[in-house]
């Protein structure tokens, strides 16, 4: 049996710039805690940090990385 994965993504262009931000609902959203991310998305392949003040952590998954300030998601970035 084949499974179908639906991915919702939105590309947002920054005015006056060629930069693009991809908003993808299959990645953790801003504001989630580390425990919420782990329960919804599983164990990351690696964890890095803390770095700096406030403490920044990075969790790496197969197709994206999640950045935390202390215990809260601040960004998820597709690879």
Steps between C-alpha positions, in 0.01 A plus 500: 500500500621848420464783747438855387659789686342838458728794567371852536760763426495866417784701347517856625717752314652788692421838337807657340701179535549172320478318836224246543359342814327164478223450752436129530238353731687168510770669711465622860334841538634792698398489866505122552704365792778241461277231652217585257738480203638167617154350557363621162807458276707234680864494602731721292803342335722742698475771765741792529539781753468696711677789329493864610277697729207445478573131447440384141462131421475325162333168438563337164244280326534339155361789295506795739655652812315648795645791698400563861555797728530329837203257481286662227511463117602823328559365144476184292715498185479258207834358380 
